[in-house]
Amino acid sequence: MRDDNCLMVISMAEQIVGVKEAHRKLPRLLRDAEAGKQIVVSRRGKPVAVVIGAKEYNSIMATLEEMADPRALRALRKAQEDSAAERIYTYEEVFGHPPPRLRRETK
């Protein structure tokens, strides 16, 4: 039986290393992960771990948290429907003032 999860992990990886190599090269692998690379650690040819940077991990966790919130998903679907129907509004139309970043620049 083919393990599709293993194939997905491997296909997304920028680098695949064995456990022994990962042990020897851990500092470099951590720097690579911190720089945005995804590294798969394998044992006997099968992925057993993925090394990613903390920034990417936090981004993934935030996305999962949003996806778990039914209200956020409904809002996302509605926004997609509005976009498809070309119901697009500017920040100023929604909030009644320019974005804070732009207000600071114009003062």
ZAKE-697479 format. One record per atom (N, C-alpha, C): residue in one letter; x, y, z. Coordinates in steps of 0.1 Angstrom, whole numbers, padded with zeros to 4 digits, always signed. Example, Ala and Ser with C-alpha at 12.3 -4.5 7.8 and 13.67 -1.06 7.14 Angstrom:
BEGIN
A+0132-0057+0078
A+0123-0045+0078
A+0132-0033+0078
S+0128-0022+0071
S+0137-0011+0071
S+0129+0000+0079
***
This chain:
BEGIN
M+0008-0012+0000
M+0000+0000+0000
M+0009+0012+0000
R+0006+0022-0008
R+0013+0034-0010
R+0009+0044+0001
D+0018+0051+0007
D+0015+0061+0017
D+0015+0075+0011
D+0004+0080+0007
D+0003+0093+0000
D+0009+0105+0009
N+0007+0104+0022
N+0013+0114+0031
N+0028+0115+0030
C+0034+0103+0029
C+0049+0103+0027
C+0053+0110+0014
L+0045+0107+0003
L+0048+0113-0010
L+0046+0128-0010
M+0036+0133-0003
M+0034+0147-0002
M+0045+0154+0006
V+0049+0148+0017
V+0060+0154+0025
V+0073+0155+0017
I+0076+0144+0010
I+0088+0144+0002
I+0088+0154-0010
S+0076+0154-0017
S+0075+0163-0028
S+0076+0178-0025
M+0072+0181-0012
M+0073+0195-0008
M+0086+0199-0002
A+0095+0190+0001
A+0107+0192+0007
A+0117+0198-0002
E+0125+0208+0003
E+0136+0213-0005
E+0149+0205-0003
Q+0149+0197+0008
Q+0161+0189+0012
Q+0156+0177+0019
I+0162+0166+0016
I+0159+0153+0023
I+0173+0148+0029
V+0173+0145+0042
V+0185+0140+0048
V+0181+0128+0057
G+0191+0119+0058
G+0189+0108+0067
G+0191+0112+0081
V+0187+0104+0091
V+0188+0107+0105
V+0203+0109+0109
K+0212+0100+0104
K+0226+0102+0108
K+0231+0115+0102
E+0228+0118+0090
E+0233+0131+0084
E+0227+0143+0091
A+0214+0142+0095
A+0208+0153+0102
A+0215+0155+0116
H+0219+0144+0122
H+0226+0145+0135
H+0239+0152+0133
R+0246+0149+0123
R+0260+0155+0120
R+0258+0169+0116
K+0248+0173+0109
K+0247+0186+0103
K+0236+0195+0109
L+0232+0191+0121
L+0221+0198+0127
L+0222+0214+0127
P+0234+0219+0131
P+0234+0234+0131
P+0232+0240+0117
R+0237+0234+0107
R+0235+0239+0093
R+0220+0237+0089
L+0214+0226+0093
L+0200+0224+0089
L+0191+0234+0096
L+0194+0237+0109
L+0186+0247+0116
L+0188+0261+0110
R+0200+0264+0105
R+0201+0277+0098
R+0193+0277+0085
D+0194+0266+0078
D+0186+0265+0065
D+0171+0266+0068
A+0166+0259+0079
A+0152+0260+0082
A+0148+0274+0086
E+0157+0281+0094
E+0155+0295+0098
E+0154+0304+0086
A+0161+0300+0075
A+0161+0308+0063
A+0150+0305+0054
G+0141+0296+0058
G+0129+0293+0050
G+0129+0279+0043
K+0139+0272+0044
K+0139+0259+0037
K+0131+0248+0046
Q+0126+0239+0039
Q+0119+0228+0045
Q+0127+0215+0043
I+0131+0209+0054
I+0140+0198+0054
I+0133+0185+0060
V+0133+0175+0052
V+0127+0162+0056
V+0138+0153+0061
V+0136+0148+0073
V+0145+0138+0079
V+0139+0124+0077
S+0147+0115+0071
S+0141+0102+0068
S+0149+0091+0075
R+0142+0080+0077
R+0149+0068+0083
R+0145+0057+0074
R+0156+0050+0068
R+0154+0039+0059
R+0145+0043+0047
G+0147+0056+0043
G+0140+0060+0031
G+0126+0066+0033
K+0121+0065+0046
K+0108+0070+0049
K+0108+0083+0057
P+0101+0093+0054
P+0101+0105+0062
P+0096+0103+0076
V+0104+0108+0086
V+0100+0107+0100
V+0098+0120+0107
A+0104+0131+0101
A+0103+0144+0107
A+0105+0154+0096
V+0100+0166+0099
V+0102+0178+0090
V+0108+0189+0099
V+0118+0195+0094
V+0124+0206+0101
V+0121+0219+0094
I+0114+0228+0101
I+0110+0241+0095
I+0114+0252+0105
G+0115+0264+0100
G+0118+0275+0109
G+0106+0279+0118
A+0109+0285+0129
A+0098+0289+0138
A+0088+0299+0132
K+0093+0308+0123
K+0084+0317+0117
K+0074+0309+0108
E+0079+0300+0100
E+0070+0292+0092
E+0060+0283+0101
Y+0065+0278+0111
Y+0057+0270+0120
Y+0046+0278+0126
N+0049+0291+0131
N+0039+0299+0136
N+0029+0303+0126
S+0033+0305+0114
S+0024+0308+0103
S+0014+0297+0100
I+0020+0285+0100
I+0011+0273+0098
I+0001+0271+0109
M+0006+0273+0122
M-0003+0272+0133
M-0014+0282+0133
A-0011+0295+0129
A-0021+0305+0128
A-0031+0302+0117
T-0027+0297+0106
T-0036+0293+0096
T-0045+0281+0100
L-0040+0272+0107
L-0048+0261+0112
L-0058+0266+0122
E-0054+0275+0131
E-0063+0281+0140
E-0075+0288+0133
E-0072+0296+0123
E-0082+0303+0115
E-0091+0293+0109
M-0086+0282+0103
M-0094+0272+0096
M-0103+0264+0106
A-0099+0264+0118
A-0107+0257+0128
A-0119+0265+0133
D-0119+0278+0130
D-0129+0287+0135
D-0140+0288+0125
P-0152+0282+0127
P-0163+0282+0118
P-0167+0296+0113
R-0166+0306+0122
R-0170+0320+0118
R-0160+0326+0108
A-0147+0323+0111
A-0136+0328+0101
A-0138+0321+0088
L-0141+0308+0087
L-0143+0302+0075
L-0155+0307+0067
R-0166+0310+0074
R-0178+0316+0068
R-0174+0330+0062
A-0167+0338+0070
A-0163+0351+0065
A-0154+0350+0053
L-0145+0340+0053
L-0136+0338+0041
L-0144+0334+0029
R-0154+0325+0031
R-0162+0321+0019
R-0170+0333+0014
K-0176+0341+0023
K-0183+0353+0019
K-0174+0362+0011
A-0162+0364+0016
A-0153+0373+0010
A-0149+0368-0004
Q-0148+0355-0005
Q-0145+0349-0019
Q-0157+0351-0028
E-0169+0349-0023
E-0181+0352-0031
E-0182+0366-0035
D-0179+0376-0026
D-0179+0390-0029
D-0169+0393-0040
S-0157+0388-0039
S-0146+0390-0048
S-0150+0385-0062
A-0156+0373-0062
A-0160+0367-0075
A-0171+0375-0082
A-0180+0381-0073
A-0191+0390-0078
A-0186+0404-0080
E-0173+0407-0079
E-0167+0420-0080
E-0173+0430-0070
R-0177+0425-0059
R-0181+0434-0048
R-0168+0436-0039
I-0160+0446-0044
I-0148+0449-0037
I-0149+0463-0031
Y-0144+0464-0018
Y-0145+0477-0011
Y-0131+0481-0007
T-0128+0493-0007
T-0116+0498-0002
T-0116+0499+0014
Y-0104+0500+0019
Y-0103+0501+0034
Y-0111+0513+0039
E-0110+0524+0032
E-0117+0536+0036
E-0132+0535+0035
E-0137+0527+0025
E-0151+0525+0023
E-0156+0517+0035
V-0148+0508+0040
V-0153+0499+0051
V-0152+0506+0064
F-0140+0513+0067
F-0138+0518+0080
F-0140+0533+0081
G-0142+0540+0070
G-0145+0554+0070
G-0132+0563+0072
H-0120+0557+0071
H-0108+0565+0071
H-0097+0557+0064
P-0086+0564+0060
P-0075+0557+0054
P-0069+0547+0063
P-0062+0537+0058
P-0055+0528+0067
P-0045+0536+0076
P-0043+0531+0088
P-0034+0538+0098
P-0020+0541+0091
R-0015+0532+0084
R-0002+0534+0078
R-0002+0546+0069
L-0012+0548+0061
L-0013+0559+0052
L-0016+0572+0059
R-0024+0571+0070
R-0027+0584+0078
R-0014+0589+0084
R-0005+0581+0088
R+0008+0585+0094
R+0017+0592+0083
E+0016+0587+0071
E+0024+0592+0060
E+0019+0606+0056
T+0006+0609+0057
T+0001+0621+0052
T+0001+0632+0062
K+0005+0629+0074
K+0005+0640+0085
K+0018+0648+0084
***
